[in-house]
Amino acid sequence: MSKEFKIGLITIIAGALLYYGFNFLRGSDLFSPSNRYYATYTNVSGLNVSNPVYFNGLPVGRVSGFDLVQNKGYIVVSIDIDEGLKIGKDASATLANDGLFGGKAIVLDVGKSTELMQPGDTLGSEMDGGLMSQFEPVADNLNTTITKLNDLLDELNATDIRGTVDTLKYSIGTLTNKANNLKIERVVASTDSLMNSLKDRSDELEGLLTSSTKLMDSLNQVPLSATLKKVNESLDQVNQLLLAIQSEEGTVGKMLKNDSVYNNLNKLLVDMDELIIHFNNYPKDFMSPLGRKSKKLKGVSQEGK
């Protein structure tokens, strides 16, 4: 077996596998027996060979070819459908959208007739309106609504709208004027009441002003300059006293500055503490007759003498 023959064989096998795999992924099984039927359409845009044929959402066949009948203005589409599917005489093949990318598929309706079609027969053909057909009811309702709105506007135009608006403006203006008049009357009444109250309280205000005047006169008669002078003299004396205390010349300054006074006082307190302890321990040393000699004192050590 030559090398070229091997390459050719491998290429044929690879092509067959590729074709079979592609159709298998599209839902077609090349090895399952099928029957061929036909359907006619005036426009098959988006429909290609191997596009699926669905029955209740299940792929049951595929498109196998096209045949243009130019003199009659339609296209014959060959459809291979699984042999096990029973198709009635009233069956139809609808060309519909397949997904959102413009693809087409054929949706099969097997019909309800007990009389079955034979392979090679032509199915009834229909065109699905697609997405726009779903909006037709909405468009009809919208047209009806617009018509009713136009009728309502015509009725409103037929009435005396301008006269109604003028009357409404006049009524609003009248109400506004009355409201303003009422507000002015209330302001005037409040002002009169305030003036009467001020008039009634004028005597009290006059007495208050007289008392305030007397208070100011009394404050003016106070010798503020002499008082401030005495205060300044007192502050000077306090400053001199503080300076004397801070200096070391006076007694208080020496007590605050010199630590010898503190040491002497501390020694005095220690001696007094020892004296009290000795008195508590040996009271006879203080209560005995004066003729007792110091060497016989119990509480005093004689070593330092």
C-alpha positions in Angstrom: 0.0 0.0 0.0 1.5 3.3 -1.1 2.0 6.3 1.0 -0.3 8.4 -1.2 -3.1 5.9 -0.9 -2.8 5.9 2.9 -3.0 9.8 3.0 -6.1 9.8 0.7 -7.8 7.1 2.8 -7.1 9.0 6.0 -8.4 12.2 4.5 -11.7 10.6 3.4 -12.2 9.0 6.8 -11.5 12.3 8.6 -13.9 14.1 6.3 -16.6 11.5 6.9 -16.1 11.7 10.7 -16.2 15.5 10.6 -19.4 15.5 8.6 -21.0 12.9 10.8 -19.8 14.6 14.0 -21.2 18.0 12.8 -24.6 16.5 12.0 -24.6 14.6 15.3 -24.0 17.8 17.2 -26.9 19.4 15.3 -29.2 16.5 16.4 -29.1 14.4 13.2 -28.2 10.8 13.2 -27.0 9.7 9.7 -27.4 6.0 10.5 -31.1 6.2 11.6 -33.6 5.5 8.7 -35.6 8.5 7.5 -38.3 9.5 5.1 -38.1 12.5 2.8 -40.9 15.0 2.6 -41.2 18.4 0.9 -42.4 21.9 1.9 -42.7 25.0 -0.2 -41.9 28.6 1.0 -41.6 32.0 -0.7 -38.7 33.0 1.4 -36.2 30.7 3.2 -33.7 33.4 4.4 -31.7 32.0 7.3 -32.5 28.4 6.5 -29.6 26.2 5.5 -28.9 22.5 4.7 -28.7 20.5 8.0 -30.9 22.9 9.9 -33.0 21.0 12.4 -36.6 19.9 12.2 -38.4 20.0 15.6 -41.4 18.2 16.9 -42.6 19.4 20.3 -39.0 20.8 20.9 -37.3 17.5 20.0 -35.1 17.3 16.8 -36.7 14.6 14.6 -35.0 15.5 11.2 -33.0 17.9 9.2 -33.2 20.0 6.0 -31.5 18.1 3.2 -31.7 20.5 0.2 -33.4 23.3 -1.8 -35.0 23.4 -5.2 -35.9 26.8 -6.7 -39.1 26.9 -8.8 -38.5 30.3 -10.5 -41.6 30.5 -12.7 -43.9 30.0 -9.7 -41.9 32.1 -7.2 -41.4 29.6 -4.4 -38.7 27.3 -3.1 -39.1 23.5 -2.5 -37.3 22.4 0.7 -36.4 18.8 1.1 -36.9 17.5 4.7 -35.6 14.2 6.0 -37.7 13.0 9.0 -37.2 10.0 11.2 -39.0 6.9 9.8 -40.7 6.1 13.1 -42.6 9.4 13.2 -46.2 9.1 11.9 -47.3 12.1 9.9 -51.0 12.7 9.1 -52.4 14.2 6.0 -53.2 17.5 7.8 -49.6 17.9 8.9 -47.8 21.2 8.5 -44.2 22.4 8.5 -43.7 26.0 9.9 -40.6 27.9 9.1 -39.7 29.6 12.4 -36.8 31.4 14.1 -34.2 29.3 15.9 -32.5 31.3 18.6 -31.5 35.0 18.7 -28.9 35.0 15.9 -31.1 34.9 12.8 -31.1 31.1 12.4 -34.1 29.2 11.1 -35.6 25.8 11.8 -38.7 23.9 10.7 -41.3 23.2 13.4 -43.4 20.1 12.5 -47.0 19.6 13.3 -47.9 15.9 12.6 -51.7 16.7 12.5 -54.6 14.8 13.9 -55.7 12.9 10.8 -55.5 9.1 10.9 -54.7 9.0 7.2 -50.9 9.1 7.0 -48.7 10.8 4.4 -46.3 8.8 2.3 -42.6 9.5 1.8 -42.3 12.1 -1.0 -45.5 14.0 -0.2 -45.6 17.7 0.3 -46.4 19.1 3.8 -48.5 22.1 4.4 -46.3 25.1 4.7 -46.6 28.1 7.0 -44.4 31.1 7.9 -43.9 32.1 11.5 -44.2 35.9 11.9 -41.4 35.8 14.4 -40.9 38.4 17.1 -43.0 41.2 15.4 -46.0 38.9 15.3 -46.0 38.8 19.1 -46.4 42.5 19.3 -49.4 42.7 17.0 -52.0 42.4 19.9 -50.1 45.1 21.7 -50.1 47.3 18.6 -53.8 46.7 18.2 -54.5 47.7 21.8 -52.3 50.7 21.5 -54.2 51.8 18.4 -57.5 51.4 20.2 -56.2 53.5 23.1 -55.0 56.3 20.8 -58.3 56.4 19.1 -60.2 56.7 22.4 -57.8 59.4 23.5 -58.4 61.3 20.3 -62.2 61.1 20.8 -61.8 62.4 24.3 -59.7 65.3 23.2 -62.3 66.1 20.5 -65.1 66.1 23.1 -63.0 68.4 25.3 -62.4 70.8 22.4 -66.1 70.8 21.7 -66.8 72.2 25.2 -66.2 75.8 26.2 -62.8 75.1 27.8 -61.6 78.8 27.4 -64.7 80.0 29.2 -64.2 77.5 32.0 -60.6 78.5 32.4 -61.6 82.2 32.5 -64.2 81.5 35.2 -61.7 79.5 37.2 -59.2 82.4 37.0 -61.8 84.9 38.1 -62.8 82.6 41.0 -59.2 82.2 42.1 -58.6 86.0 41.9 -61.7 86.7 44.0 -60.7 84.2 46.6 -57.2 85.7 46.7 -58.5 89.2 47.2 -60.8 88.2 50.0 -57.9 86.3 51.7 -55.7 89.4 51.4 -58.4 91.6 52.8 -58.9 89.3 55.7 -55.2 89.2 56.4 -55.0 93.1 56.3 -57.9 93.4 58.7 -56.3 90.9 61.1 -53.0 92.8 61.0 -54.8 96.1 61.7 -56.7 94.6 64.6 -53.5 93.1 66.0 -51.7 96.5 65.7 -54.6 98.3 67.4 -54.5 95.7 70.3 -50.7 96.1 70.6 -50.9 99.9 70.7 -53.7 99.8 73.4 -51.5 97.4 75.5 -48.5 99.8 75.1 -50.7 102.7 76.1 -51.9 100.9 79.2 -48.4 100.0 80.2 -46.9 103.4 79.5 -47.2 104.4 83.2 -45.3 101.4 84.3 -42.7 102.0 81.6 -42.3 105.6 82.8 -41.8 104.5 86.4 -39.2 102.0 85.2 -37.4 104.6 83.2 -37.4 107.0 86.2 -35.9 104.3 88.5 -33.2 103.6 85.9 -32.4 107.3 85.7 -32.0 107.5 89.5 -29.8 104.4 89.5 -27.5 105.9 86.9 -27.3 109.2 88.9 -26.4 107.3 92.0 -23.6 105.4 90.1 -22.3 108.7 88.7 -22.1 110.1 92.2 -19.9 107.3 93.5 -16.2 108.4 93.7 -14.9 105.7 91.5 -11.4 107.3 91.1 -10.8 107.5 94.9 -12.1 103.9 95.3 -9.8 102.6 92.6 -6.9 104.6 94.1 -7.4 102.8 97.5 -7.6 99.5 95.8 -4.3 100.1 94.0 -2.7 101.1 97.4 -4.0 97.9 99.0 -2.6 95.8 96.1 0.8 97.6 96.5 0.9 96.7 100.2 0.1 93.1 99.5 2.9 93.0 96.9 5.4 94.4 99.4 4.3 91.9 102.0 4.8 89.1 99.5 8.3 90.4 98.6 9.2 90.6 102.3 8.1 87.0 102.8 10.1 85.8 99.8 13.3 87.6 101.0 15.6 86.0 103.6 15.9 89.1 105.7 12.7 88.8 107.7 11.7 86.1 110.2 9.1 84.5 107.9 11.5 84.6 104.9 14.1 82.8 107.0 11.6 80.2 108.1 10.6 79.6 104.5 14.1 79.8 102.9 16.5 78.5 105.5 16.4 74.8 106.3 18.1 75.2 109.7 14.8 76.2 111.3 13.3 73.0 110.0 16.2 70.9 111.3 16.0 72.5 114.8 12.2 72.0 114.9 12.6 68.4 113.8 15.3 67.8 116.5 13.1 69.4 119.1 10.2 67.1 118.2 12.5 64.1 118.4 13.8 65.1 121.9 10.2 65.7 123.1 9.2 62.3 121.8 12.1 60.6 123.7 11.2 62.6 126.8 7.6 61.4 126.6 8.7 57.8 126.1 11.1 58.0 129.1 8.3 59.5 131.2 5.9 56.7 130.3 8.5 54.0 131.1 10.1 55.5 134.2 7.8 57.9 135.9 9.6 57.6 139.2 12.6 59.4 137.7 10.4 62.5 137.7 8.2 61.9 140.7 10.9 60.8 143.3 12.3 63.3 145.8 14.7 65.9 144.6 17.6 64.3 146.5 17.8 61.3 144.3 21.1 61.1 142.4 21.2 61.0 138.7 23.4 57.9 138.7 20.5 56.0 140.1 18.1 57.0 137.4 16.8 53.9 135.7 15.8 55.3 132.4 18.9 57.4 131.6 22.1 55.8 130.4 25.2 57.0 132.3 27.7 56.1 129.6 27.6 59.5 127.8 28.3 61.4 131.1 
